[in-house]
Amino acid sequence: MGGLRNTVRQELVSRQLAEQLAEHFGEDGPGRPLRVLDTGCGQGVQALRLARAGHLVTGLDSDPVALGAAQAALAAESAEVRARARLLAGDGRECGRWFGPGSFDVVLCHGVLMYLPEPGPMLASLARVLAPGGLLSLLVRNGGAVAMRPGLTGDWRAALQAFDGGQDGGLRHTGLLGPPTRADRLEQLAPVLGSMDVPLRHWYGVRVFTDAVPDDAPLPADGRQLAQLLEAEERAGRTDPYRQVAPLLHVVGARRAAV
């Protein structure tokens, strides 16, 4: 999974998602494998974890490099996992080209909305393919904490720029060489989800303590230290006020079940 920052992100999101799936569908699930769409699946970390857990997963990504990495990772899995997963090239904003309404029980969109001018078209596309009673899992940049990382790393100019423009959803660079990203505020995102009949169910903070470490920071050599780090991050991600200043928010909405 790469260095420390990415490991923390993927592990926390995986734990949080597992908790929401268990609470929403029950510990034994709905009696059948869940149909999962992972749009913007990247290298396939979450998609493959869910396929290993027995779910039927479709990964969708428009980046050929990322999709190639996901395909290579899938090829290394067992035949059973490969049979439960498929990877497609495409943009999540055009889900209707491939999937009918209500095609998926769970839809993931992690680390994608921050690269789009605004979230509406993507969310509408994803809501359309989400089945009644399904879960929508979003990982977004936290518009209420965009100054935290530059401030903690001493980049005062970037911190001031974040205060001036980042909190209103404006495009901002995450670093000197980083691509421009857009932030979402929870109080603005929740009504949008509600208007699409996928009201907010729960939300977490992600990477409260480790976001300011260098991008290439390695994992702790001591496995016990890594376990403690992840436990601290997990607890911070569900506890106020810590989760409120997390750089990433894991937002989970639930479509109302059919009557």
VOTI-300448 format. One line per field, with one value per residue: x, y, z of N, C-alpha, C, O in turn; residue in one letter. Coordinates in steps of 0.1 Angstrom, whole numbers, always signed. Each point is the difference from the previous one (the first is absolute). Last residue first. Example, Ala and Ser with C-alpha at 12.3 -4.5 7.8 and 13.67 -1.06 7.14 Angstrom:
% VOTI-300448
n_east <- +128; -2
n_north <- -22; -68
n_up <- +71; -2
ca_east <- +9; -9
ca_north <- +11; +12
ca_up <- +0; +0
c_east <- -8; +9
c_north <- +11; +12
c_up <- +8; +0
o_east <- +5; +10
o_north <- +11; +0
o_up <- +1; +7
residu <- S; A
This chain:
% VOTI-300448
n_east <- -402; +64; +42; +45; +51; +45; +63; +45; +60; +49; +47; +52; +34; -6; -12; -51; +5; +11; -32; -31; +1; -1; +55; +44; +18; +38; +58; +35; +20; +46; +55; +23; +27; +55; +44; +19; +40; +60; +33; -25; -3; +2; +5; +7; -34; +11; -23; -32; -53; -16; -42; -58; -29; -54; -57; -55; -58; -54; -45; -22; -22; -26; -43; +9; +0; +37; +57; +21; +13; +52; +49; +20; +27; +56; +49; +51; +36; +46; +49; +44; +54; +54; +45; +11; -37; -39; -36; -48; -49; -53; -41; -3; +46; +55; +26; +33; +37; +48; +52; +42; +41; +50; +49; +39; +37; +28; -29; -55; -42; -27; -47; -56; -47; -55; -55; -59; -17; +12; -10; -6; -29; -50; -42; -59; -38; -58; -44; -30; +31; +28; +25; -10; +38; +50; +5; +1; +48; +37; -6; +13; +47; +42; +40; +34; +30; -15; -35; +20; +10; -42; -56; -33; -47; -35; -39; -10; -16; -40; -6; +37; +40; +37; +0; -8; +41; +31; +28; +50; +49; +46; +13; +12; -1; -21; -4; -13; +35; +55; +13; +14; +52; +50; +41; +24; -21; -18; +33; +9; -34; +3; +33; -16; -30; +22; +15; -34; -45; -46; -38; -31; -17; -34; -11; -31; +19; +13; +53; +45; -8; +11; +52; +18; -9; +32; +49; +15; +25; -35; -46; -47; -50; -25; -52; -25; -43; +2; -24; -25; -29; +8; +49; +31; +3; -43; -20; +20; +50; +51; +33; +37; +55; +45; +30; +47; +55; +35; +31; +53; +50; +29; +36; +55; +45; +30; +44; +56; +33; +2; -28
n_north <- +4; +18; +33; +32; +19; +32; +12; +30; +16; +20; +39; +28; +28; +3; +13; -15; -46; +5; +9; -40; -44; -42; -2; -11; -54; -30; +4; -30; -53; -13; -3; -47; -43; +0; -18; -54; -25; +15; +17; +54; +34; +41; +39; +38; +50; +41; +28; +17; -29; -30; +5; -12; -44; -19; -8; +4; -15; -17; -2; +32; -2; +7; +12; +56; +52; -3; +13; +53; +26; -3; +33; +47; +0; -21; +24; -2; +19; -13; +14; -15; -12; -1; +2; +34; -18; -10; +37; +13; +32; -3; +9; +30; +0; +17; +56; +34; -30; -25; +26; +3; -39; -3; +27; -20; -49; -32; -51; -2; +29; -22; -36; +16; +24; -17; -13; +7; -27; -63; -48; -55; -47; -35; -40; -19; -48; -18; -18; +11; +20; +20; +18; +59; +37; +22; +49; +53; +27; +32; +56; +46; +33; +48; +15; -52; -33; -19; -50; -56; -41; -40; -19; -57; -30; -52; -22; -8; -1; +49; +35; +1; +0; +2; +59; +38; +28; +53; +35; -28; -15; -35; -52; -44; -59; -36; -55; -34; -46; -3; -27; -56; -24; +16; +30; +36; +36; +55; +48; +32; +42; +56; +41; +32; +50; +53; +32; +32; +43; +17; -40; -30; -59; -33; -57; -28; -38; -20; +16; +17; +48; +53; +27; +29; +56; +45; +21; +28; +49; +51; +21; +34; -19; -53; -30; -57; -32; -52; -47; -29; -10; +54; +11; -6; +37; +45; +41; +54; +1; -16; +34; +41; -8; -1; +45; +23; -18; +16; +48; +8; -13; +32; +45; -3; -7; +41; +31; -19; -17; -31; -31
n_up <- +2; -12; +12; +1; +12; +15; +5; +24; -10; +28; -15; +20; +8; +64; +45; +28; +39; +59; +52; +23; -36; -24; -25; +40; +11; -32; +4; +35; -11; -30; +20; +23; -28; -15; +32; +4; -34; -11; -28; -21; -42; -32; -40; -33; -5; +46; +38; +28; +12; +52; +46; -14; -33; -6; +27; -8; +11; -26; -8; -52; -52; -47; -35; -21; +29; +47; -3; +6; +50; +29; -6; +29; +52; +5; -27; -30; -47; -36; -32; -39; +2; +3; +17; +48; +43; +12; -41; -27; -14; +23; +26; +52; +40; -19; -2; +39; +35; -18; -6; +40; +8; -29; +14; +38; +11; +36; +20; +25; -31; -47; +3; +8; -30; -21; +30; -9; -53; -14; -40; -8; -23; +15; -21; +13; -9; +7; -11; -55; -39; -44; -37; -6; +26; -22; -32; +22; +20; -32; -13; +36; +20; -16; -15; -5; +13; +56; +4; +10; +46; +20; +5; -10; +22; -3; -2; -64; -46; -10; -50; -39; -39; -30; -11; +46; +35; +2; +38; +18; -39; -18; -23; +38; +18; +47; +27; +30; -19; +22; +50; +5; -11; +31; +1; -15; -44; +14; -3; -48; -19; +17; -24; -45; +2; +6; -44; -35; +13; +3; +41; +43; +9; +37; +22; +45; +46; +41; +27; -35; -32; +19; -3; -46; -13; +20; -24; -52; -28; -14; +8; -27; -6; +2; +23; +4; +31; +31; +21; +36; +30; +29; +44; +33; +48; -3; -13; +18; +30; -22; -33; +19; +17; -36; -19; +26; -7; -43; -3; +22; -26; -40; +11; +15; -33; -28; +20; +3; -48; -38; -23
ca_east <- -11; -13; -4; -11; -13; -8; -14; -8; -14; -7; -12; -10; +1; +7; +12; -4; -4; +11; +1; +1; -1; -14; -9; -2; -8; -14; -6; -2; -11; -12; -3; -4; -13; -9; -1; -8; -14; -6; +6; +9; -7; -3; +2; +7; -7; +4; +13; +11; +0; +11; +13; +1; +14; +10; +12; +12; +12; +11; -1; +12; +4; +11; -6; +1; -8; -14; -3; +1; -13; -11; -2; -4; -13; -10; -4; -14; -5; -11; -11; -10; -11; -13; -1; +7; +14; +3; +10; +12; +11; +9; +0; -12; -12; -2; -8; -7; -11; -11; -8; -8; -10; -11; -6; -9; -2; +7; +14; +8; +4; +10; +13; +7; +12; +10; +14; +1; +1; -8; +9; +1; +12; +8; +12; +10; +9; +14; +6; -7; -13; -1; +3; -9; -13; +2; +2; -12; -9; +5; -2; -14; -3; -11; -4; -11; +6; +9; -7; -4; +10; +11; +6; +12; +8; +11; -4; +10; +8; -1; -3; -14; -8; +3; +4; -12; -4; -7; -11; -12; -2; -12; +5; -5; +5; +3; +4; -10; -14; +0; +0; -13; -10; -4; -9; +8; +6; -11; -3; +12; -1; -11; +5; +10; -8; -6; +11; +5; +15; +3; +10; -1; +9; +4; +5; +1; -10; -11; -10; +5; -1; -14; -4; +5; -7; -13; +1; -9; +8; +15; +5; +13; +3; +11; +6; +7; +4; -4; +11; +7; -3; -14; -3; +0; +13; +1; -5; -11; -11; -5; -6; -13; -9; -4; -9; -13; -7; -4; -12; -11; -4; -7; -12; -10; -4; -10; -12; -9; +5; +8; -8
ca_north <- -3; +0; -13; -6; +1; -12; +2; -12; +4; -12; -5; -7; +5; -10; +6; +12; -3; -5; +8; +14; +8; -2; +1; +14; +6; -5; +6; +14; +1; -2; +12; +11; -4; +2; +14; +5; -2; -7; -14; -3; -6; -15; -5; -12; -9; +0; -7; +9; +7; -3; +2; +12; +4; -9; +6; -2; +5; +2; -10; -3; +9; -8; -12; -11; +3; -1; -14; -5; +4; -8; -12; +3; +7; -10; +2; +0; -5; +7; -8; +8; +5; -8; -7; +8; +2; -7; -10; +3; -9; +4; -10; +2; -4; -14; -6; +9; +8; -9; -2; +12; +0; -9; +6; +10; +7; +13; -2; -9; +7; +10; -6; -8; +7; +0; -2; +7; +14; +7; +9; +14; +5; +11; +3; +8; +9; -1; -6; +3; -7; -5; -15; -7; -2; -11; -12; -4; -5; -13; -10; -3; -14; +0; +14; +5; +3; +12; +13; +4; +9; +4; +10; +7; +8; +9; +2; -3; -12; -10; +6; +5; -6; -14; -7; -5; -14; -5; +10; -3; +11; +9; +13; +6; +13; +5; +14; +9; -2; +5; +15; +4; -1; -13; -6; -7; -12; -10; -5; -9; -12; -8; -5; -11; -12; -5; -4; -13; +1; +6; +11; +9; +11; +6; +14; +1; +9; -7; -2; -11; -13; -4; -4; -14; -10; -3; -5; -11; -12; +1; -11; +6; +9; +9; +8; +12; +5; +14; +10; -3; -13; -2; +6; -10; -7; -11; -13; +2; +6; -9; -12; +4; +3; -13; -5; +7; -3; -14; +0; +6; -9; -12; +3; +4; -12; -8; +8; +1; +6; +12; +12
ca_up <- +9; -6; -6; +7; -8; -2; -1; -4; +2; -5; +6; -8; -14; -9; -7; -7; -14; -9; -12; -1; +12; +4; -12; -3; +11; -1; -12; +3; +10; -7; -8; +9; +5; -11; -1; +11; -3; +11; -1; +11; +12; +0; +14; -1; -8; -14; -3; -2; -13; -9; +6; +8; +1; -5; -4; +8; -6; +9; +11; +7; +12; +6; +7; -9; -11; +3; +0; -14; -7; +6; -6; -14; +2; +3; +14; +3; +13; +5; +6; +8; -9; +0; -13; -10; +2; +13; -1; +7; -3; -11; -11; -7; +7; +0; -10; -9; +7; +3; -12; -2; +10; -4; -12; +4; -13; +0; -7; +8; +12; -2; -4; +10; +4; -11; +5; +13; -1; +10; +7; -6; +7; -6; +8; -8; +6; -2; +12; +13; +3; +14; -1; -10; +7; +10; -7; -6; +10; +4; -11; -4; +2; +10; +3; -9; -13; +2; +0; -14; -5; +9; -7; +5; -10; +6; +14; +10; -3; +11; +14; +2; +11; +2; -13; -7; +4; -11; -3; +8; +9; -2; -2; -13; -1; -14; -3; +6; -5; -14; +1; +6; -10; -3; +10; +11; -6; -1; +14; +4; -7; +6; +13; -3; -4; +12; +8; -4; -2; -13; +1; -12; +2; -13; -1; -15; -7; -6; +10; +8; -7; +0; +13; +2; -9; +6; +13; +3; -1; +1; +8; +3; -11; +5; -10; +4; -13; -4; -2; -13; -4; -4; -13; -10; +0; +9; -6; -9; +7; +10; -7; -6; +10; +6; -9; +1; +13; +0; -9; +7; +11; -5; -7; +10; +8; -7; -2; +12; +13; +0; +0
c_east <- -8; -11; -13; -4; -11; -13; -8; -15; -9; -15; -6; -12; -10; +0; +8; +12; -3; -4; +10; +8; +1; -3; -15; -10; -2; -8; -15; -7; -2; -12; -13; -3; -6; -14; -10; -2; -9; -15; -6; +5; +9; -8; -3; +4; +7; -7; +3; +14; +12; +0; +12; +14; +2; +13; +11; +10; +12; +11; +10; -4; +12; +5; +10; -5; +0; -9; -15; -4; +0; -14; -12; -3; -6; -14; -12; -2; -15; -5; -10; -11; -10; -10; -13; -2; +6; +15; +3; +10; +13; +11; +9; -1; -13; -13; -4; -9; -7; -11; -12; -9; -9; -11; -12; -8; -11; -1; +7; +14; +9; +4; +11; +14; +9; +13; +11; +14; +1; +2; -8; +11; +3; +12; +9; +11; +8; +8; +15; +6; -7; -14; +0; +2; -9; -13; +1; +1; -13; -10; +5; -1; -13; -6; -11; -4; -10; +7; +10; -6; -2; +11; +10; +4; +11; +7; +9; -5; +9; +9; -1; -3; -14; -10; +2; +4; -11; -5; -9; -11; -13; +0; -13; +6; -3; +4; +2; +3; -10; -14; -1; -2; -14; -11; -4; -9; +7; +6; -11; -3; +11; -1; -11; +5; +10; -7; -5; +11; +6; +15; +3; +10; +0; +8; +3; +4; +4; -10; -13; -10; +5; -3; -14; -3; +4; -8; -13; +1; -8; +7; +15; +8; +12; +4; +10; +6; +7; +5; -5; +12; +6; -4; -14; -4; +1; +13; +0; -6; -12; -12; -7; -7; -14; -10; -6; -11; -13; -7; -5; -13; -12; -5; -8; -13; -10; -5; -10; -13; -10; +5; +8
c_north <- -12; -4; +1; -13; -7; +3; -13; +4; -12; +1; -12; -4; -7; +5; -10; +7; +12; -2; -4; +5; +15; +9; -1; +2; +15; +7; -4; +7; +14; +1; -1; +13; +11; -2; +4; +15; +4; -2; -9; -15; -2; -4; -15; -6; -14; -11; +1; -7; +8; +7; -1; +3; +13; +7; -10; +10; -2; +6; +2; -10; -5; +8; -10; -13; -11; +2; -2; -15; -5; +4; -8; -13; +4; +6; -10; +2; +1; -6; +10; -9; +8; +6; -7; -7; +7; +1; -6; -11; +5; -10; +4; -10; +2; -4; -14; -6; +9; +7; -9; -1; +12; -1; -9; +7; +11; +7; +13; -2; -9; +7; +11; -5; -9; +7; +1; -1; +8; +15; +9; +8; +13; +3; +10; +5; +7; +10; -1; -8; +5; -6; -6; -15; -8; -3; -13; -13; -5; -7; -14; -11; -4; -14; +1; +14; +5; +4; +12; +14; +4; +8; +7; +11; +8; +7; +9; +2; -5; -12; -12; +5; +6; -7; -15; -6; -5; -15; -6; +10; -2; +10; +9; +14; +7; +14; +2; +14; +10; -1; +5; +15; +4; +0; -14; -7; -9; -13; -11; -6; -10; -14; -9; -5; -12; -13; -7; -5; -13; +2; +5; +11; +8; +12; +4; +15; +0; +8; -7; -4; -11; -12; -5; -5; -14; -10; -3; -5; -12; -13; +1; -10; +9; +9; +9; +7; +14; +3; +14; +10; -4; -14; -3; +5; -11; -8; -11; -13; +1; +6; -9; -11; +4; +2; -14; -5; +7; -4; -14; -1; +6; -9; -13; +3; +4; -12; -8; +7; +1; +4; +13
c_up <- -6; +9; -7; -7; +8; -7; -3; +0; -6; +3; -7; +8; -9; -14; -8; -7; -8; -14; -10; +12; -3; +12; +3; -11; -3; +10; -1; -11; +4; +10; -6; -7; +10; +5; -11; -1; +11; -3; +10; -1; +11; +12; +0; +14; -1; -8; -14; -1; -3; -13; -10; +4; +8; +0; -4; -5; +10; -7; +11; +11; +7; +12; +5; +6; -11; -11; +4; +0; -14; -7; +4; -7; -14; +0; +3; +15; +1; +13; +5; +5; +8; -9; -1; -14; -11; +3; +14; -2; +7; -3; -12; -12; -8; +6; +1; -10; -9; +7; +2; -12; -1; +10; -4; -12; +2; -14; -2; -5; +9; +13; -3; -5; +9; +4; -10; +6; +12; -2; +9; +8; -6; +9; -7; +9; -10; +7; -1; +11; +12; +2; +14; +0; -9; +7; +9; -8; -6; +10; +4; -10; -6; +1; +10; +3; -10; -13; +1; +0; -14; -6; +9; -9; +8; -11; +8; +14; +12; -2; +10; +14; +1; +9; +1; -14; -9; +3; -11; -3; +8; +11; -2; -1; -14; +1; -15; -3; +5; -6; -14; +0; +5; -10; -4; +10; +10; -6; -1; +14; +3; -7; +6; +13; -3; -3; +13; +8; -4; -3; -14; +2; -13; +3; -15; -3; -15; -8; -5; +11; +8; -8; +1; +14; +3; -8; +7; +15; +5; -2; +2; +9; +4; -11; +6; -13; +2; -14; -4; +0; -14; -5; -3; -14; -11; -1; +10; -5; -9; +7; +10; -7; -5; +11; +5; -9; +1; +13; +0; -8; +8; +12; -4; -7; +10; +8; -7; -3; +11; +14; +0
o_east <- -10; +2; -9; +0; +2; -8; +6; -5; +3; -4; -1; +1; -3; -9; +11; -2; +0; +7; +3; +0; +9; -11; -8; -7; -11; -12; -9; -9; -11; -11; -8; -10; -11; -10; -8; -11; -11; -8; -1; -8; +12; -3; -11; +9; -6; -3; -9; +10; +3; +8; +10; +4; +5; +2; +0; +0; -2; +1; -3; -9; +3; +11; -2; +2; -9; -11; -6; -8; -11; -7; -7; -9; -12; -10; -9; +6; -6; +0; +3; -5; -1; +1; -2; -1; -7; +3; +0; -4; +3; +4; -1; -9; -10; -6; -9; -10; -12; -12; -11; -11; -12; -12; -11; -11; -12; +8; +11; +10; +10; +12; +11; +10; +11; +10; +10; +2; +3; +11; -11; +3; +4; -1; +5; -2; +5; -5; +7; +3; +7; -10; +2; -10; -9; -4; -5; -9; -6; -3; -7; -7; -3; +1; +0; +1; +4; +5; -3; +4; +10; +6; -3; +0; -3; +4; -4; -8; +4; -4; -4; +8; -2; -2; -2; -9; -1; +0; -10; -12; -10; +7; -8; +3; +3; -5; +4; -8; -10; -5; -8; -11; -8; -6; +4; +4; +1; -4; +1; +3; -2; -3; +4; +2; -3; +1; +4; +2; -1; +5; +1; +0; +1; -5; +6; -8; +11; -9; -9; -1; -6; -8; -3; -3; -8; -7; -1; -4; +5; -3; +6; +5; +0; +8; -3; +6; -7; +11; -9; +0; -2; -10; -8; -2; +11; +6; -6; -12; -11; -10; -11; -12; -10; -10; -12; -11; -10; -11; -12; -11; -9; -11; -12; -10; -10; -11; -12; -10; -12; +1; -5
o_north <- -5; -9; +9; -1; -11; +9; -10; +5; -4; -1; +0; -3; +6; +7; +3; +7; +0; +5; +6; -6; +4; -1; +4; +10; +6; +4; +9; +9; +4; +5; +9; +7; +4; +7; +9; +4; +4; +10; -12; -9; -2; +8; -4; -9; -10; -10; +1; +6; +2; -3; +6; +12; +10; +11; -11; +5; +0; +0; +0; +2; -12; +4; -12; -11; +0; -6; -9; -5; -4; -10; -6; -1; +2; -6; +0; -7; +8; -12; +11; -9; -1; +12; -7; +7; +3; -2; +7; -11; +12; -7; -6; +2; -5; -10; -4; +5; +1; -2; +2; +5; -1; -1; +5; +3; -2; +9; +0; -3; +5; +4; -1; +2; +4; -1; -6; +5; +12; +6; +5; -4; +1; +1; -3; +6; -6; +10; -6; -12; +5; +7; -12; -7; -8; -12; -10; -8; -10; -11; -10; -10; -12; -7; +10; +5; +3; +11; +11; +8; +3; -5; +10; -2; +7; -6; +7; +10; -11; -11; -11; -1; +12; -12; -7; -7; -12; -8; +6; -3; -3; +0; -3; +7; -7; +8; -8; +9; +2; +8; +10; +5; +6; +10; -5; -7; -12; -11; -10; -11; -12; -10; -10; -13; -11; -10; -11; -12; -10; +3; -8; +6; -5; +9; -8; +9; -3; -5; -3; -11; -11; -9; -10; -11; -9; -9; -12; -11; -11; -7; -7; +4; +5; -4; +8; -7; +9; -4; +1; +10; -11; -2; -5; -8; -2; +0; -10; -1; -1; -7; -5; -1; -5; -7; -2; -1; -6; -6; -2; -3; -7; -5; -1; -4; -7; -4; +0; -5; -5; -8; +11
o_up <- +6; +8; +4; -13; +5; +4; -4; +10; -11; +11; -13; +12; -11; -4; -4; -10; -12; -10; -10; +11; -6; +6; -8; +0; +3; -3; -2; +3; +1; -3; +0; +3; -1; -3; +2; +3; -3; +0; -2; -4; -2; +9; -4; +0; -2; +5; -9; -3; -12; -9; +2; +0; -5; -5; +5; -12; +12; -12; +11; +8; +0; +1; +1; -5; -8; -2; -6; -8; -5; -4; -8; -9; -1; -5; -8; +8; -6; +2; +3; -7; +12; -3; -10; -10; -10; +12; +10; -2; -1; +9; -10; -9; +4; -4; -6; -4; +1; -3; -5; +0; +1; -3; -3; +2; -3; -2; -6; +7; +6; +1; +5; +7; +4; -7; +2; +11; +0; +3; -4; +12; -12; +12; -11; +10; -9; +6; +9; -1; +9; -2; +1; -1; +4; +2; -3; +0; +4; -1; -3; +2; -2; -10; +8; +12; -12; -1; -5; -9; -8; -10; +7; -12; +9; -10; +9; +3; +0; +5; -2; +9; -2; -1; -9; -5; -2; -9; -3; +4; -6; +10; -8; +10; -10; +8; -7; +4; -6; -8; -2; -3; -7; -3; -11; +9; -2; +5; +8; +3; +1; +7; +6; +1; +3; +7; +4; +1; +8; -11; -10; +10; -11; +7; -7; +2; -4; -4; +7; +4; -1; +4; +6; +2; +1; +6; +5; +2; +1; -9; +9; +10; +11; -9; +9; -8; +5; -3; -8; +7; -5; -6; +8; -9; -5; -11; -4; -1; +4; +2; -2; +1; +5; +1; -1; +4; +5; +0; +0; +6; +4; -1; +4; +5; +2; -1; +4; +5; -1; +9; +0
residu <- V; A; A; R; R; A; G; V; V; H; L; L; P; A; V; Q; R; Y; P; D; T; R; G; A; R; E; E; A; E; L; L; Q; A; L; Q; R; G; D; A; P; L; P; A; D; D; P; V; A; D; T; F; V; R; V; G; Y; W; H; R; L; P; V; D; M; S; G; L; V; P; A; L; Q; E; L; R; D; A; R; T; P; P; G; L; L; G; T; H; R; L; G; G; D; Q; G; G; D; F; A; Q; L; A; A; R; W; D; G; T; L; G; P; R; M; A; V; A; G; G; N; R; V; L; L; S; L; L; G; G; P; A; L; V; R; A; L; S; A; L; M; P; G; P; E; P; L; Y; M; L; V; G; H; C; L; V; V; D; F; S; G; P; G; F; W; R; G; C; E; R; G; D; G; A; L; L; R; A; R; A; R; V; E; A; S; E; A; A; L; A; A; Q; A; A; G; L; A; V; P; D; S; D; L; G; T; V; L; H; G; A; R; A; L; R; L; A; Q; V; G; Q; G; C; G; T; D; L; V; R; L; P; R; G; P; G; D; E; G; F; H; E; A; L; Q; E; A; L; Q; R; S; V; L; E; Q; R; V; T; N; R; L; G; G; M
